[in-house]
Every structure is written in C-alpha cells, then in structure tokens.
C-alpha cells in the first residue's frame, strides 16, 4: 500500500450525542441523490406524474367539504370550504409524509445501510427533502384557490405574515422528522408500531384542526393541549398567513415550538443510540 494513501478509520462514538455533523455535511451530494431517487421512484410508470400531488389534496378537500361541511355542518369561520380544508390538508400532508418516510427510513433502506457506510441520519434527511418537493405541489394548488377566492371577493386574505412561510415549512418538517426518528428507532426492535402507525396517525389528524376551526374549542385548558401538538400550531399559522382567519396566539407559538424542539432533539438522541447496532436487529 502506498504510504501516502489516506486511510479512514470508522469507529463508534462513545458520546451520547455522537453525530458527526461535519461528516454529514460532506455527504450532502449523497443526500441529494437519495432525495432524487425517492422522487423519481414515485413518478415512475405514472401517466400524470407530479400532477397526482396536485389532484390528491383537491379530492380530499372536496370530500371534507361534503362530509364535514354539508353533512356534519361544521363551521369554517366564514372561510370558503375548499380554502379552509386545503389550508389544513396541505400542512397535515407535509407532517404525515415526513413522519412516515423518516419513520420507515432505517427499515426500508436496511439492505443499503448494511453494506455501505455513510451517516445514517442522511436517509431521513433525504426523505424529508423529497417530501418538501411534494409539498410544493400541494401548496401551489392551495394558493391557486386562495387567489381565486380573493378575486371573487370572498373572505380570504393573504397577510404579511406569509413572509414567514419558510419558517413554517421548516417547523412542520422538523416536527414530522422528530416524530419519525422516534418511530425509526423504536421499530428496529418492536415491529408492532409499524402496524399501529396508520391508526395512530388517523387519530392524530382528528386531534388536529384539519377539518374544523380551533375557534370551536371554548375551553382554555383544552386549547392549551392543542398547542402542545406541533401540527395544530402549523395549521393555524398557515391559516393566519394565507386565509386571514386563525386562533393562533403567541403563547401557542411558544408552546408549539418548545414541543417540536423537545421531540426533535429527543428523537435525534434515540436515533443516535439505535443507529450504532440497528443492522443486528432490522
């Protein structure tokens, strides 16, 4: 062996928070490649391609309009029903897709991760980036309906808070990724969670103000519990920015941000502990 050849020694970190952030940054090209792979796999052998990500939220909002708007007659605070339901659906779809993708990242890529070394956190990060692309299509549909109703003179208004929209996207994505890291770590040993996750997510959706306004909740104590849910804060923030009707408060933002940070940091810690020997259990 040439004495000038560089040798890289891979060792397990002994710290409780052993992510090698510099190493993660150096493999940014791999992260982008994995994200492109996830996007191309979704579009492969489809006729409509990315249009599916624009059709799906419209169909769901239309179904919600019939079931919850006309049959159950749940109020939307004077906001046109399609705009109201889309404002909650697009944010929920981002959270749910990042949650699901990050949660299944280790199991879905176990064959690759058991043969090649690279920072394991690169996989959930890449799935998050790919889901942000899908979210962009959802938002394009939502903004189209917002602008259309504004020109019609309906009670929809885009506020200056919309300038903070990138912060909202990061907040929702970090919240979903934090929960996904928890699931990814736990499911390496306990597969039961994979089967119960769709059911739990369905309950979570109805525990978030996706199909009803938070103004329906009159109890301050119950509303406080809603702010602990990061998705509720993200949905109400989205309505504040693009609809003009929201029950969001500064107190709610503070509680939601703290909750999201706790989930994300604890998810990173747990993921770090599991990634060291997950190949033996996956």
C-alpha positions as CSV (number, residue, x, y, z in Angstrom):
1,X,0.0,0.0,0.0
2,X,1.3,3.5,-0.9
3,X,2.3,5.2,2.3
4,X,0.7,8.5,1.0
5,X,-2.7,6.9,0.6
6,X,-5.3,8.2,3.1
7,X,-6.9,5.7,5.4
8,X,-10.2,6.4,7.1
9,X,-10.9,4.5,10.3
10,X,-14.6,4.2,11.3
11,X,-15.3,3.9,15.0
12,X,-18.4,4.0,17.1
13,X,-18.7,7.2,19.1
14,X,-18.6,6.9,22.9
15,X,-20.7,10.0,23.5
16,X,-24.4,10.1,24.0
17,X,-24.8,12.5,21.1
18,X,-22.3,11.1,18.6
19,X,-23.5,12.6,15.3
20,X,-20.6,13.6,13.1
21,X,-22.1,16.8,11.7
22,X,-19.1,17.5,9.5
23,X,-19.3,14.1,8.0
24,X,-23.0,14.6,7.4
25,X,-22.2,17.8,5.6
26,X,-19.6,16.2,3.4
27,X,-22.1,13.6,2.2
28,X,-24.6,16.3,1.1
29,X,-24.3,15.1,-2.5
30,X,-25.4,11.7,-1.4
31,X,-28.4,13.2,0.5
32,X,-29.5,15.0,-2.7
33,X,-29.0,11.8,-4.7
34,X,-31.2,9.8,-2.3
35,X,-33.8,12.5,-2.4
36,X,-33.8,12.5,-6.3
37,X,-34.2,8.7,-6.1
38,X,-37.2,8.9,-3.9
39,X,-38.8,11.5,-6.2
40,X,-38.2,9.5,-9.4
41,X,-39.5,6.3,-7.8
42,X,-42.8,8.0,-7.1
43,X,-43.1,9.3,-10.6
44,X,-42.0,6.1,-12.3
45,X,-44.6,4.5,-14.6
46,X,-47.3,7.1,-14.0
47,X,-49.2,8.9,-16.6
48,X,-50.0,12.1,-14.7
49,X,-46.7,12.1,-12.8
50,X,-46.4,15.1,-10.4
51,X,-50.0,16.1,-11.1
52,X,-51.1,13.4,-8.7
53,X,-49.7,15.6,-5.9
54,X,-52.0,18.4,-7.1
55,X,-55.1,16.2,-7.6
56,X,-55.0,14.4,-4.2
57,X,-55.4,17.4,-1.9
58,X,-58.2,18.8,-4.1
59,X,-60.1,15.5,-3.9
60,X,-59.6,15.2,-0.1
61,X,-60.7,18.8,0.4
62,X,-63.8,18.2,-1.8
63,X,-64.6,15.1,0.3
64,X,-64.2,17.0,3.5
65,X,-66.5,19.8,2.1
66,X,-69.2,17.3,1.6
67,X,-68.9,15.2,4.8
68,X,-67.9,17.8,7.3
69,X,-69.2,21.0,5.6
70,X,-72.6,19.9,4.2
71,X,-73.5,16.8,6.2
72,X,-72.0,17.5,9.6
73,X,-72.3,21.2,9.1
74,X,-69.1,22.1,10.9
75,X,-68.4,25.8,10.6
76,X,-65.4,27.2,8.8
77,X,-65.4,30.7,10.4
78,X,-66.8,32.2,7.2
79,X,-63.9,30.9,5.1
80,X,-64.8,29.2,1.8
81,X,-64.8,25.5,2.5
82,X,-62.2,24.4,-0.2
83,X,-59.7,27.0,1.0
84,X,-60.3,26.1,4.7
85,X,-59.9,22.4,4.2
86,X,-56.9,22.8,1.9
87,X,-55.2,25.1,4.4
88,X,-55.3,22.2,6.9
89,X,-54.7,19.4,4.5
90,X,-51.5,20.6,2.9
91,X,-49.8,21.1,6.2
92,X,-51.0,17.8,7.6
93,X,-49.8,16.1,4.4
94,X,-46.4,17.5,4.9
95,X,-46.2,16.4,8.5
96,X,-47.6,13.0,7.8
97,X,-45.4,12.3,4.8
98,X,-42.2,13.4,6.6
99,X,-43.3,11.4,9.7
100,X,-43.9,8.2,7.6
101,X,-40.8,8.5,5.5
102,X,-38.4,9.2,8.4
103,X,-40.1,6.5,10.5
104,X,-39.5,3.8,7.9
105,X,-36.1,5.1,6.7
106,X,-34.0,2.5,8.5
107,X,-36.2,-0.5,7.7
108,X,-36.8,0.5,4.1
109,X,-33.0,1.0,3.4
110,X,-31.7,-1.8,5.6
111,X,-30.1,-3.6,2.6
112,X,-28.2,-0.5,1.6
113,X,-27.2,0.5,5.2
114,X,-25.9,-2.9,6.0
115,X,-23.4,-2.9,3.1
116,X,-22.2,0.7,2.8
117,X,-21.1,3.1,5.5
118,X,-22.4,6.7,5.5
119,X,-24.1,8.8,8.2
120,X,-27.4,7.1,8.9
121,X,-29.1,10.4,9.5
122,X,-28.6,11.1,5.8
123,X,-31.5,8.8,4.9
124,X,-34.3,10.5,7.0
125,X,-32.9,13.9,5.9
126,X,-33.1,12.9,2.2
127,X,-36.7,11.6,2.6
128,X,-37.6,14.9,4.2
129,X,-36.2,16.9,1.3
130,X,-38.1,14.8,-1.2
131,X,-41.4,15.3,0.7
132,X,-40.7,19.1,0.6
133,X,-40.9,18.8,-3.2
134,X,-44.3,17.1,-3.0
135,X,-45.4,19.7,-0.5
136,X,-44.6,22.4,-3.1
137,X,-47.2,20.9,-5.5
138,X,-49.8,20.9,-2.7
139,X,-49.1,24.5,-1.9
140,X,-49.4,25.5,-5.5
141,X,-53.0,24.1,-5.5
142,X,-53.8,25.8,-2.2
143,X,-52.5,29.2,-3.4
144,X,-54.5,28.9,-6.6
145,X,-57.7,28.5,-4.7
146,X,-56.7,31.4,-2.3
147,X,-56.1,33.8,-5.2
148,X,-59.2,32.7,-7.0
149,X,-61.4,33.4,-3.9
150,X,-59.7,36.7,-3.3
151,X,-60.6,37.9,-6.9
152,X,-64.1,36.7,-6.2
153,X,-64.3,39.0,-3.2
154,X,-64.7,36.1,-0.6
155,X,-63.4,36.3,3.0
156,X,-59.9,35.2,2.2
157,X,-56.8,37.5,2.6
158,X,-53.1,36.9,2.4
159,X,-51.3,38.7,5.3
160,X,-47.8,40.0,5.7
161,X,-47.2,37.0,7.9
162,X,-46.9,35.0,4.7
163,X,-43.3,36.3,4.5
164,X,-42.5,33.9,7.4
165,X,-43.8,30.9,5.4
166,X,-40.3,29.3,5.1
167,X,-40.1,29.2,8.9
168,X,-43.5,27.4,9.0
169,X,-42.2,24.8,6.5
170,X,-39.1,24.2,8.5
171,X,-41.2,23.9,11.7
172,X,-43.6,21.4,10.2
173,X,-40.8,19.4,8.6
174,X,-38.7,19.3,11.8
175,X,-41.8,18.2,13.8
176,X,-42.5,15.4,11.4
177,X,-38.9,14.3,11.2
178,X,-38.5,14.3,15.0
179,X,-41.5,12.0,15.4
180,X,-40.2,9.9,12.5
181,X,-36.8,9.5,14.2
182,X,-38.6,8.2,17.3
183,X,-40.6,5.7,15.2
184,X,-37.5,4.6,13.2
185,X,-35.6,3.9,16.4
186,X,-38.4,2.0,18.2
187,X,-39.4,-0.1,15.2
188,X,-35.9,-1.6,14.8
189,X,-36.8,-3.8,17.8
190,X,-40.6,-3.5,18.1
191,X,-42.4,-4.1,14.8
192,X,-45.8,-3.6,16.3
193,X,-45.6,0.1,15.9
194,X,-45.4,-0.2,12.1
195,X,-48.8,-1.8,12.1
196,X,-50.4,0.6,14.5
197,X,-49.0,3.7,13.0
198,X,-51.7,4.3,10.3
199,X,-54.4,4.0,13.0
200,X,-52.5,6.4,15.3
201,X,-52.0,8.9,12.5
202,X,-55.7,8.9,11.8
203,X,-56.5,9.7,15.4
204,X,-53.8,12.4,15.3
205,X,-55.4,14.0,12.3
206,X,-58.7,14.4,14.0
207,X,-56.9,15.7,17.1
208,X,-55.5,18.5,14.9
209,X,-57.7,21.3,13.5
210,X,-57.6,20.0,9.9
211,X,-61.3,19.7,9.3
212,X,-62.6,22.1,12.0
213,X,-61.5,25.6,13.2
214,X,-59.8,25.9,16.6
215,X,-62.4,28.5,17.5
216,X,-64.8,25.7,18.1
217,X,-62.8,24.8,21.2
218,X,-64.1,27.1,24.0
219,X,-62.1,25.6,26.9
220,X,-58.8,27.3,27.6
221,X,-57.4,24.2,29.1
222,X,-58.2,22.0,26.1
223,X,-56.9,24.7,23.7
224,X,-53.7,24.6,25.7
225,X,-53.4,20.9,24.9
226,X,-53.8,21.7,21.3
227,X,-50.8,24.0,21.3
228,X,-48.7,21.1,22.5
229,X,-49.5,19.4,19.2
230,X,-47.0,20.9,16.7
231,X,-49.3,20.2,13.8
232,X,-52.1,22.3,15.3
233,X,-49.7,25.3,15.6
234,X,-48.5,24.8,12.0
235,X,-52.1,24.6,10.6
236,X,-53.3,27.7,12.5
237,X,-50.1,29.6,11.4
238,X,-50.8,28.6,7.7
239,X,-54.4,29.9,8.1
240,X,-53.1,33.1,9.6
241,X,-50.8,33.7,6.7
242,X,-53.0,32.8,3.7
243,X,-56.6,32.7,4.9
244,X,-56.9,35.6,7.3
245,X,-58.8,33.5,10.0
246,X,-56.8,31.9,12.8
247,X,-56.9,31.3,16.6
248,X,-53.1,31.3,16.8
249,X,-51.6,33.2,19.8
250,X,-48.0,34.0,20.8
251,X,-48.4,31.7,23.8
252,X,-49.5,28.9,21.4
253,X,-46.5,29.5,19.2
254,X,-44.1,29.3,22.1
255,X,-45.6,26.1,23.4
256,X,-45.7,24.5,20.0
257,X,-42.0,25.5,19.2
258,X,-40.9,24.1,22.6
259,X,-42.8,20.9,22.0
260,X,-41.3,20.5,18.5
261,X,-37.8,21.1,19.7
262,X,-38.2,18.5,22.5
263,X,-39.5,15.9,20.1
264,X,-36.8,16.6,17.6
265,X,-33.8,16.6,20.0
266,X,-35.0,13.5,21.9
267,X,-35.6,11.8,18.5
268,X,-32.1,12.6,17.5
269,X,-30.7,11.2,20.8
270,X,-32.7,8.0,20.5
271,X,-31.9,7.6,16.8
272,X,-28.2,8.0,17.6
273,X,-28.3,5.2,20.1
274,X,-30.1,2.8,17.8
275,X,-28.1,3.5,14.6
276,X,-24.9,2.0,16.1
277,X,-26.2,-1.6,16.1
278,X,-29.5,-1.5,14.2
279,X,-28.2,-3.8,11.5
280,X,-28.3,-6.6,14.0
281,X,-32.0,-6.2,14.7
282,X,-33.5,-4.9,11.4
